[in-house]
Amino acid sequence: MKGRTTFIIAHCLSTIKDVDEILVLEKDKGVVQSGNFETLKNQEGRFKALYTAGLMA
């Protein structure tokens, strides 16, 4: 994937831990958050809720 744009759809957050940018989507809202893993896990919102719920496995 190096040097290419790649889209990954993930249900397990550990799959996207090392990507450059994460887009968080919600039904009927579209993109509700964007950023890297570290930023999103510390920012209030949908991503942090999923992270806190333990979906890292």
PyMOL Python script that loads the backbone (N, CA, C, O; Angstrom):
from pymol import cmd

cmd.read_pdbstr("""\
ATOM      1  N   MET A   1       0.803  -1.196   0.000  1.00  0.00           N
ATOM      2  CA  MET A   1       0.000   0.000   0.000  1.00  0.00           C
ATOM      3  C   MET A   1       0.855   1.273   0.000  1.00  0.00           C
ATOM      4  O   MET A   1       0.334   2.370  -0.197  1.00  0.00           O
ATOM      5  N   LYS A   2       2.143   1.128   0.217  1.00  0.00           N
ATOM      6  CA  LYS A   2       3.018   2.293   0.285  1.00  0.00           C
ATOM      7  C   LYS A   2       2.985   3.073  -1.034  1.00  0.00           C
ATOM      8  O   LYS A   2       3.127   2.498  -2.113  1.00  0.00           O
ATOM      9  N   GLY A   3       2.795   4.382  -0.927  1.00  0.00           N
ATOM     10  CA  GLY A   3       2.759   5.232  -2.107  1.00  0.00           C
ATOM     11  C   GLY A   3       1.436   5.229  -2.847  1.00  0.00           C
ATOM     12  O   GLY A   3       1.340   5.759  -3.954  1.00  0.00           O
ATOM     13  N   ARG A   4       0.416   4.636  -2.244  1.00  0.00           N
ATOM     14  CA  ARG A   4      -0.902   4.548  -2.889  1.00  0.00           C
ATOM     15  C   ARG A   4      -1.983   5.010  -1.920  1.00  0.00           C
ATOM     16  O   ARG A   4      -1.818   4.951  -0.702  1.00  0.00           O
ATOM     17  N   THR A   5      -3.073   5.464  -2.481  1.00  0.00           N
ATOM     18  CA  THR A   5      -4.249   5.761  -1.675  1.00  0.00           C
ATOM     19  C   THR A   5      -5.032   4.466  -1.529  1.00  0.00           C
ATOM     20  O   THR A   5      -5.375   3.823  -2.521  1.00  0.00           O
ATOM     21  N   THR A   6      -5.311   4.088  -0.287  1.00  0.00           N
ATOM     22  CA  THR A   6      -6.004   2.832  -0.014  1.00  0.00           C
ATOM     23  C   THR A   6      -7.149   3.102   0.950  1.00  0.00           C
ATOM     24  O   THR A   6      -6.973   3.798   1.950  1.00  0.00           O
ATOM     25  N   PHE A   7      -8.310   2.558   0.655  1.00  0.00           N
ATOM     26  CA  PHE A   7      -9.464   2.667   1.550  1.00  0.00           C
ATOM     27  C   PHE A   7      -9.630   1.356   2.284  1.00  0.00           C
ATOM     28  O   PHE A   7      -9.641   0.287   1.672  1.00  0.00           O
ATOM     29  N   ILE A   8      -9.760   1.438   3.596  1.00  0.00           N
ATOM     30  CA  ILE A   8      -9.961   0.254   4.430  1.00  0.00           C
ATOM     31  C   ILE A   8     -11.244   0.455   5.220  1.00  0.00           C
ATOM     32  O   ILE A   8     -11.408   1.475   5.890  1.00  0.00           O
ATOM     33  N   ILE A   9     -12.137  -0.492   5.148  1.00  0.00           N
ATOM     34  CA  ILE A   9     -13.343  -0.463   5.970  1.00  0.00           C
ATOM     35  C   ILE A   9     -13.107  -1.472   7.085  1.00  0.00           C
ATOM     36  O   ILE A   9     -12.912  -2.661   6.833  1.00  0.00           O
ATOM     37  N   ALA A  10     -13.128  -0.978   8.331  1.00  0.00           N
ATOM     38  CA  ALA A  10     -12.748  -1.836   9.447  1.00  0.00           C
ATOM     39  C   ALA A  10     -13.783  -1.814  10.557  1.00  0.00           C
ATOM     40  O   ALA A  10     -14.375  -0.778  10.859  1.00  0.00           O
ATOM     41  N   HIS A  11     -13.986  -2.963  11.147  1.00  0.00           N
ATOM     42  CA  HIS A  11     -14.842  -3.076  12.329  1.00  0.00           C
ATOM     43  C   HIS A  11     -13.984  -3.234  13.578  1.00  0.00           C
ATOM     44  O   HIS A  11     -14.446  -3.009  14.696  1.00  0.00           O
ATOM     45  N   CYS A  12     -12.757  -3.615  13.378  1.00  0.00           N
ATOM     46  CA  CYS A  12     -11.809  -3.798  14.477  1.00  0.00           C
ATOM     47  C   CYS A  12     -10.805  -2.646  14.418  1.00  0.00           C
ATOM     48  O   CYS A  12     -10.095  -2.500  13.423  1.00  0.00           O
ATOM     49  N   LEU A  13     -10.737  -1.831  15.463  1.00  0.00           N
ATOM     50  CA  LEU A  13      -9.915  -0.631  15.433  1.00  0.00           C
ATOM     51  C   LEU A  13      -8.426  -0.908  15.296  1.00  0.00           C
ATOM     52  O   LEU A  13      -7.695  -0.061  14.782  1.00  0.00           O
ATOM     53  N   SER A  14      -7.958  -2.068  15.740  1.00  0.00           N
ATOM     54  CA  SER A  14      -6.536  -2.362  15.614  1.00  0.00           C
ATOM     55  C   SER A  14      -6.109  -2.458  14.148  1.00  0.00           C
ATOM     56  O   SER A  14      -4.930  -2.293  13.837  1.00  0.00           O
ATOM     57  N   THR A  15      -7.051  -2.723  13.255  1.00  0.00           N
ATOM     58  CA  THR A  15      -6.767  -2.798  11.824  1.00  0.00           C
ATOM     59  C   THR A  15      -6.312  -1.452  11.273  1.00  0.00           C
ATOM     60  O   THR A  15      -5.542  -1.402  10.314  1.00  0.00           O
ATOM     61  N   ILE A  16      -6.783  -0.363  11.872  1.00  0.00           N
ATOM     62  CA  ILE A  16      -6.493   0.975  11.337  1.00  0.00           C
ATOM     63  C   ILE A  16      -5.569   1.786  12.232  1.00  0.00           C
ATOM     64  O   ILE A  16      -5.452   3.000  12.061  1.00  0.00           O
ATOM     65  N   LYS A  17      -4.924   1.144  13.168  1.00  0.00           N
ATOM     66  CA  LYS A  17      -4.072   1.846  14.136  1.00  0.00           C
ATOM     67  C   LYS A  17      -2.954   2.658  13.485  1.00  0.00           C
ATOM     68  O   LYS A  17      -2.610   3.725  13.994  1.00  0.00           O
ATOM     69  N   ASP A  18      -2.386   2.197  12.395  1.00  0.00           N
ATOM     70  CA  ASP A  18      -1.232   2.848  11.789  1.00  0.00           C
ATOM     71  C   ASP A  18      -1.521   3.599  10.489  1.00  0.00           C
ATOM     72  O   ASP A  18      -0.588   3.953   9.768  1.00  0.00           O
ATOM     73  N   VAL A  19      -2.784   3.845  10.177  1.00  0.00           N
ATOM     74  CA  VAL A  19      -3.100   4.573   8.936  1.00  0.00           C
ATOM     75  C   VAL A  19      -2.863   6.071   9.120  1.00  0.00           C
ATOM     76  O   VAL A  19      -2.821   6.567  10.246  1.00  0.00           O
ATOM     77  N   ASP A  20      -2.709   6.786   8.005  1.00  0.00           N
ATOM     78  CA  ASP A  20      -2.446   8.222   8.052  1.00  0.00           C
ATOM     79  C   ASP A  20      -3.666   9.031   8.475  1.00  0.00           C
ATOM     80  O   ASP A  20      -3.551   9.970   9.264  1.00  0.00           O
ATOM     81  N   GLU A  21      -4.832   8.668   7.951  1.00  0.00           N
ATOM     82  CA  GLU A  21      -6.044   9.412   8.286  1.00  0.00           C
ATOM     83  C   GLU A  21      -7.239   8.480   8.375  1.00  0.00           C
ATOM     84  O   GLU A  21      -7.427   7.600   7.535  1.00  0.00           O
ATOM     85  N   ILE A  22      -8.041   8.691   9.405  1.00  0.00           N
ATOM     86  CA  ILE A  22      -9.245   7.897   9.647  1.00  0.00           C
ATOM     87  C   ILE A  22     -10.446   8.807   9.450  1.00  0.00           C
ATOM     88  O   ILE A  22     -10.467   9.935   9.944  1.00  0.00           O
ATOM     89  N   LEU A  23     -11.448   8.314   8.726  1.00  0.00           N
ATOM     90  CA  LEU A  23     -12.719   9.017   8.579  1.00  0.00           C
ATOM     91  C   LEU A  23     -13.775   8.201   9.303  1.00  0.00           C
ATOM     92  O   LEU A  23     -13.937   7.013   9.023  1.00  0.00           O
ATOM     93  N   VAL A  24     -14.492   8.814  10.223  1.00  0.00           N
ATOM     94  CA  VAL A  24     -15.550   8.141  10.969  1.00  0.00           C
ATOM     95  C   VAL A  24     -16.874   8.544  10.339  1.00  0.00           C
ATOM     96  O   VAL A  24     -17.200   9.728  10.249  1.00  0.00           O
ATOM     97  N   LEU A  25     -17.633   7.539   9.901  1.00  0.00           N
ATOM     98  CA  LEU A  25     -18.909   7.780   9.233  1.00  0.00           C
ATOM     99  C   LEU A  25     -20.074   7.397  10.126  1.00  0.00           C
ATOM    100  O   LEU A  25     -19.984   6.447  10.904  1.00  0.00           O
ATOM    101  N   GLU A  26     -21.162   8.133  10.014  1.00  0.00           N
ATOM    102  CA  GLU A  26     -22.407   7.773  10.699  1.00  0.00           C
ATOM    103  C   GLU A  26     -23.545   7.842   9.697  1.00  0.00           C
ATOM    104  O   GLU A  26     -23.564   8.696   8.812  1.00  0.00           O
ATOM    105  N   LYS A  27     -24.490   6.931   9.852  1.00  0.00           N
ATOM    106  CA  LYS A  27     -25.648   6.868   8.976  1.00  0.00           C
ATOM    107  C   LYS A  27     -26.386   8.207   8.986  1.00  0.00           C
ATOM    108  O   LYS A  27     -26.607   8.798  10.042  1.00  0.00           O
ATOM    109  N   ASP A  28     -26.760   8.670   7.806  1.00  0.00           N
ATOM    110  CA  ASP A  28     -27.506   9.913   7.594  1.00  0.00           C
ATOM    111  C   ASP A  28     -26.731  11.171   7.966  1.00  0.00           C
ATOM    112  O   ASP A  28     -27.285  12.269   7.915  1.00  0.00           O
ATOM    113  N   LYS A  29     -25.452  11.033   8.342  1.00  0.00           N
ATOM    114  CA  LYS A  29     -24.637  12.199   8.705  1.00  0.00           C
ATOM    115  C   LYS A  29     -23.381  12.310   7.863  1.00  0.00           C
ATOM    116  O   LYS A  29     -22.845  13.406   7.702  1.00  0.00           O
ATOM    117  N   GLY A  30     -22.902  11.206   7.326  1.00  0.00           N
ATOM    118  CA  GLY A  30     -21.651  11.207   6.577  1.00  0.00           C
ATOM    119  C   GLY A  30     -20.455  11.211   7.506  1.00  0.00           C
ATOM    120  O   GLY A  30     -20.470  10.548   8.543  1.00  0.00           O
ATOM    121  N   VAL A  31     -19.411  11.957   7.142  1.00  0.00           N
ATOM    122  CA  VAL A  31     -18.185  12.016   7.942  1.00  0.00           C
ATOM    123  C   VAL A  31     -18.437  12.876   9.179  1.00  0.00           C
ATOM    124  O   VAL A  31     -18.784  14.052   9.067  1.00  0.00           O
ATOM    125  N   VAL A  32     -18.259  12.281  10.358  1.00  0.00           N
ATOM    126  CA  VAL A  32     -18.480  13.010  11.608  1.00  0.00           C
ATOM    127  C   VAL A  32     -17.178  13.310  12.347  1.00  0.00           C
ATOM    128  O   VAL A  32     -17.152  14.167  13.230  1.00  0.00           O
ATOM    129  N   GLN A  33     -16.104  12.615  11.994  1.00  0.00           N
ATOM    130  CA  GLN A  33     -14.792  12.859  12.586  1.00  0.00           C
ATOM    131  C   GLN A  33     -13.720  12.456  11.593  1.00  0.00           C
ATOM    132  O   GLN A  33     -13.932  11.586  10.749  1.00  0.00           O
ATOM    133  N   SER A  34     -12.559  13.102  11.703  1.00  0.00           N
ATOM    134  CA  SER A  34     -11.410  12.680  10.915  1.00  0.00           C
ATOM    135  C   SER A  34     -10.146  13.024  11.683  1.00  0.00           C
ATOM    136  O   SER A  34     -10.115  13.970  12.470  1.00  0.00           O
ATOM    137  N   GLY A  35      -9.105  12.239  11.438  1.00  0.00           N
ATOM    138  CA  GLY A  35      -7.830  12.453  12.105  1.00  0.00           C
ATOM    139  C   GLY A  35      -7.065  11.154  12.189  1.00  0.00           C
ATOM    140  O   GLY A  35      -7.491  10.141  11.634  1.00  0.00           O
ATOM    141  N   ASN A  36      -5.938  11.174  12.880  1.00  0.00           N
ATOM    142  CA  ASN A  36      -5.185   9.935  13.055  1.00  0.00           C
ATOM    143  C   ASN A  36      -5.670   9.218  14.321  1.00  0.00           C
ATOM    144  O   ASN A  36      -6.476   9.754  15.081  1.00  0.00           O
ATOM    145  N   PHE A  37      -5.177   8.028  14.528  1.00  0.00           N
ATOM    146  CA  PHE A  37      -5.645   7.181  15.625  1.00  0.00           C
ATOM    147  C   PHE A  37      -5.481   7.859  16.989  1.00  0.00           C
ATOM    148  O   PHE A  37      -6.416   7.896  17.788  1.00  0.00           O
ATOM    149  N   GLU A  38      -4.294   8.388  17.244  1.00  0.00           N
ATOM    150  CA  GLU A  38      -4.010   9.002  18.546  1.00  0.00           C
ATOM    151  C   GLU A  38      -4.919  10.200  18.812  1.00  0.00           C
ATOM    152  O   GLU A  38      -5.428  10.363  19.921  1.00  0.00           O
ATOM    153  N   THR A  39      -5.118  11.025  17.809  1.00  0.00           N
ATOM    154  CA  THR A  39      -5.979  12.203  17.956  1.00  0.00           C
ATOM    155  C   THR A  39      -7.412  11.789  18.254  1.00  0.00           C
ATOM    156  O   THR A  39      -8.038  12.319  19.171  1.00  0.00           O
ATOM    157  N   LEU A  40      -7.932  10.842  17.479  1.00  0.00           N
ATOM    158  CA  LEU A  40      -9.328  10.451  17.619  1.00  0.00           C
ATOM    159  C   LEU A  40      -9.619   9.711  18.925  1.00  0.00           C
ATOM    160  O   LEU A  40     -10.701   9.864  19.491  1.00  0.00           O
ATOM    161  N   LYS A  41      -8.681   8.922  19.401  1.00  0.00           N
ATOM    162  CA  LYS A  41      -8.950   8.183  20.647  1.00  0.00           C
ATOM    163  C   LYS A  41      -8.991   9.110  21.864  1.00  0.00           C
ATOM    164  O   LYS A  41      -9.520   8.736  22.910  1.00  0.00           O
ATOM    165  N   ASN A  42      -8.437  10.311  21.730  1.00  0.00           N
ATOM    166  CA  ASN A  42      -8.435  11.273  22.826  1.00  0.00           C
ATOM    167  C   ASN A  42      -9.436  12.407  22.644  1.00  0.00           C
ATOM    168  O   ASN A  42      -9.527  13.292  23.494  1.00  0.00           O
ATOM    169  N   GLN A  43     -10.180  12.391  21.554  1.00  0.00           N
ATOM    170  CA  GLN A  43     -11.139  13.444  21.230  1.00  0.00           C
ATOM    171  C   GLN A  43     -12.556  12.915  21.452  1.00  0.00           C
ATOM    172  O   GLN A  43     -12.888  11.815  21.009  1.00  0.00           O
ATOM    173  N   GLU A  44     -13.383  13.695  22.134  1.00  0.00           N
ATOM    174  CA  GLU A  44     -14.760  13.253  22.368  1.00  0.00           C
ATOM    175  C   GLU A  44     -15.464  12.985  21.039  1.00  0.00           C
ATOM    176  O   GLU A  44     -15.329  13.756  20.089  1.00  0.00           O
ATOM    177  N   GLY A  45     -16.210  11.893  20.984  1.00  0.00           N
ATOM    178  CA  GLY A  45     -16.957  11.570  19.776  1.00  0.00           C
ATOM    179  C   GLY A  45     -17.126  10.075  19.605  1.00  0.00           C
ATOM    180  O   GLY A  45     -16.835   9.285  20.504  1.00  0.00           O
ATOM    181  N   ARG A  46     -17.603   9.709  18.431  1.00  0.00           N
ATOM    182  CA  ARG A  46     -17.934   8.324  18.113  1.00  0.00           C
ATOM    183  C   ARG A  46     -16.711   7.402  18.210  1.00  0.00           C
ATOM    184  O   ARG A  46     -16.808   6.304  18.757  1.00  0.00           O
ATOM    185  N   PHE A  47     -15.563   7.843  17.683  1.00  0.00           N
ATOM    186  CA  PHE A  47     -14.370   7.009  17.690  1.00  0.00           C
ATOM    187  C   PHE A  47     -13.930   6.698  19.113  1.00  0.00           C
ATOM    188  O   PHE A  47     -13.637   5.547  19.435  1.00  0.00           O
ATOM    189  N   LYS A  48     -13.881   7.712  19.961  1.00  0.00           N
ATOM    190  CA  LYS A  48     -13.469   7.497  21.353  1.00  0.00           C
ATOM    191  C   LYS A  48     -14.430   6.548  22.058  1.00  0.00           C
ATOM    192  O   LYS A  48     -14.006   5.724  22.868  1.00  0.00           O
ATOM    193  N   ALA A  49     -15.716   6.657  21.755  1.00  0.00           N
ATOM    194  CA  ALA A  49     -16.710   5.763  22.357  1.00  0.00           C
ATOM    195  C   ALA A  49     -16.431   4.313  21.957  1.00  0.00           C
ATOM    196  O   ALA A  49     -16.515   3.411  22.790  1.00  0.00           O
ATOM    197  N   LEU A  50     -16.106   4.094  20.704  1.00  0.00           N
ATOM    198  CA  LEU A  50     -15.786   2.737  20.234  1.00  0.00           C
ATOM    199  C   LEU A  50     -14.481   2.245  20.867  1.00  0.00           C
ATOM    200  O   LEU A  50     -14.380   1.090  21.282  1.00  0.00           O
ATOM    201  N   TYR A  51     -13.496   3.122  20.936  1.00  0.00           N
ATOM    202  CA  TYR A  51     -12.201   2.777  21.553  1.00  0.00           C
ATOM    203  C   TYR A  51     -12.388   2.407  23.016  1.00  0.00           C
ATOM    204  O   TYR A  51     -11.853   1.402  23.482  1.00  0.00           O
ATOM    205  N   THR A  52     -13.148   3.221  23.736  1.00  0.00           N
ATOM    206  CA  THR A  52     -13.392   2.991  25.152  1.00  0.00           C
ATOM    207  C   THR A  52     -14.195   1.709  25.381  1.00  0.00           C
ATOM    208  O   THR A  52     -14.022   1.040  26.400  1.00  0.00           O
ATOM    209  N   ALA A  53     -15.068   1.369  24.437  1.00  0.00           N
ATOM    210  CA  ALA A  53     -15.878   0.161  24.558  1.00  0.00           C
ATOM    211  C   ALA A  53     -15.053  -1.111  24.365  1.00  0.00           C
ATOM    212  O   ALA A  53     -15.559  -2.217  24.557  1.00  0.00           O
ATOM    213  N   GLY A  54     -13.792  -0.955  23.988  1.00  0.00           N
ATOM    214  CA  GLY A  54     -12.915  -2.120  23.884  1.00  0.00           C
ATOM    215  C   GLY A  54     -12.906  -2.785  22.532  1.00  0.00           C
ATOM    216  O   GLY A  54     -12.660  -3.988  22.451  1.00  0.00           O
ATOM    217  N   LEU A  55     -13.162  -2.053  21.466  1.00  0.00           N
ATOM    218  CA  LEU A  55     -13.181  -2.649  20.141  1.00  0.00           C
ATOM    219  C   LEU A  55     -11.802  -2.662  19.479  1.00  0.00           C
ATOM    220  O   LEU A  55     -11.695  -2.579  18.255  1.00  0.00           O
ATOM    221  N   MET A  56     -10.755  -2.766  20.288  1.00  0.00           N
ATOM    222  CA  MET A  56      -9.394  -2.793  19.786  1.00  0.00           C
ATOM    223  C   MET A  56      -8.944  -4.182  19.350  1.00  0.00           C
ATOM    224  O   MET A  56      -7.960  -4.296  18.620  1.00  0.00           O
ATOM    225  N   ALA A  57      -9.612  -5.214  19.761  1.00  0.00           N
ATOM    226  CA  ALA A  57      -9.158  -6.591  19.500  1.00  0.00           C
ATOM    227  C   ALA A  57      -9.007  -6.897  18.034  1.00  0.00           C
ATOM    228  O   ALA A  57      -8.634  -8.013  17.671  1.00  0.00           O
TER     229      ALA A  57
END
""", "prot")
cmd.dss("prot")
cmd.show_as("cartoon", "prot")
cmd.util.cbc("prot")
cmd.orient("prot")
